[in-house]
Every structure is written in structure tokens, then in C-alpha cells.
Amino acid sequence: MRWSFRLLTLFGIRIEVHVTFLLLVAGLALLQSKTTPVWLTVSELVLLFACVLLHELGHALAARRYGIQTREIILLPIGGVARLERMPEKPLQEVVVALAGPGVNLVLATAVAAGLAAQGISAEQALLKSDQGVLEFLLMANLAMLLFNLIPAFPMDGGRVLRALLAMTMPFARATRIAAHVGQGLALLFAAAGIFILRSPMLVFVALFVFLAAGEERALVQSRASLSGLPVSAAMVTAFMSVETRHELQHAVDLMLAGDQHEFPVLEGGRYLGMLGRNALIQALQKEGPNAPVGRIVRLDVEPLEASWPLERALQVMRAGRHSAMPVVMRGQLVGLLTLENVSELLMVQEARQRHAGVA
Ligand SMILES: [Zn+2]
């Protein structure tokens, strides 16, 4: 997510603010200069997002206890996101990490309520008062965040807690599927309430967001689960074409036009040397002409994957290097090509198989 810039660094975690959040602050500042009362003043907004930041830090610091680092925390107009480098694998750890955020709001709300009580104002009085001060606002904001995040629907923390609790007694993918269905069911109820009872477009919008996020989480976990345990060799293309360093560029162009392969492994004396991609080929064709040897434009920095590697590890390498196709070797011999296109086909096949077997 670009369009965000660093605000500060806390506990070694980059805290970023998204530009849309600044637009929101600027918009409120403009509105505030008018005499009409505004639903939220700029200072309240800043306090609110300080609470959001503390909530996200709660998640990040709890994850750190399990050796999981947080890449960054981003503040968005709709809330915050703590980007953990990975999710905890043990269900109990996921429960702790998920509850740490709302836990911060509970502590804050309790502290504010205590502060109000010292002034002789009870929590109920504070929430019902018409002329609310900063403390009353903070109490309300933290209670709202606490309750909202405990709704058992992805991407809210409650959804993660539900999934982790289910995962204690069943496989992770199945737990995710059930938790996602619960989240989507709740989202539909919220949307219906937003349309028919409360007439609140905001609630409908939030419900739609929750519905989509729950579906996304399910798809992500599902695809990871159906690929887990498979080796690279199960997903690689074995009917592929390669070129030799001594071949002319025209030969590679002919191969590219004759089939649907965009990336070619380049061999030298029968052994894998590097990769040749479509863009490099087109550029070289223009600069060097069709008779130049392939060896002059081969990419040498693409290390081949091993056929026996777990597919998940190979996909990580592909994503990290932004490769759409990578060579696969077995005992030093080039035996296949792993392409993102083929992996997604394998995913479809696996899903169809599971549906047929009645597992899904
Ligand atoms: Zn949270």
C-alpha cells in the first residue's frame, strides 16, 4: 500500500498515515471553521486515531512475544491495520494476538472511566450527557472500538478469535470457512438492518466491506490449504520450450509466436543458464536485430527451483522476485517451468477434486 508516508517509528515499527486520512483531517478543519457544530472536531479525530494506533500496537506487541515482527502500522480513515509478517500458527497465540487490540481499548476505557469517576461522573452519565467533553468522548470511542472489534466477523478481531477457537478442534481451513460464513451472515444482517431499520448508508457500507473481507480471507486460506503438501513438480509445466545461447533472436521470436509461452529457459551446452522474457526479447530485437545470439540478452540472476521443494516455498520465491515463470531443475537437469498461470490452474483442479470428493 503506497500513498502512505511515515509518521514516526515506535518499538522499531514504522507508523504510516494514509493520505486519505490527512484529507479527512483537512476536510474537518475546513468544516470546523464554520459556526455550525461538527460531528467530530479535529482534536477529537486525532485523539481517536491515537486510540486506534494504541489498539494496533497492542496486536503488534503481542505478536512480538511469539517472535512475529510487524512490518508497519497504517492509519486509514476507516481504522488501522497492523501488518504482521505472518500470522501465528498456534490457535491460542492467534487468540492472544487478536484480543490484545480490544484489550488495549478496555484498559483505556477503564482508565478514562476512573478519571471521570474521580470527577463524580459515572460511566452511564458520561455516555448520556449532551455536552460531552474530551474524557466522555474518549470513553465512548474506546467502548465503540471494543464492541465493534469483538463482532465475530473477519476482518474484525472477533472473527480471528472465533476462527482460532474453532481451529482448536478442527483443521485450520475448515475453521476459516466456518468463521467466514458466520462473518458473512452477520454482514448480511447488518446490511439488512442498515437498509430497512436504521436507514444508515454507513452501516450498509461497513457490512459490504466485512462481507468482501470475509470472503477474501476464506479464499486465501483455502488456496494455501489446497496447495500445502504438494511439491513443485506437481505444478510445473513439463511441455515447454527452451532456447540455446547460440540461437538467433529470431528463433526465440518464432517459438514465442507459435505458442503461448512468454518466458524461455536458456541453455548452454544442454545445461540451464538463465531466462529470456518477452519484454527483453522485444527490446533486443529492436536494438540488436533478429540475428543477434540469445546469449547476449539472457538473464543470469534467475536461480532455478528444485522439483522436490514444497510448492509454497517456490511461490514465496516467485513473489519475492516478481517472477511470473521460473525454471525447475532435478539433479541439475532442467525438467520444467513453474508459471503463476499453471499454479492457478492447479488450484482450480484441486478445488474441483475436493468438491467432487465432498470434502469442501
Ligand atoms: Zn484489532
Boltz pocket constraint, residues with backbone or C-beta under 6 A from the ligand:
constraints:
  - pocket:
      binder: B
      contacts: [[A, 55], [A, 56], [A, 59], [A, 98], [A, 101], [A, 102], [A, 149], [A, 157]]
      max_distance: 6.0
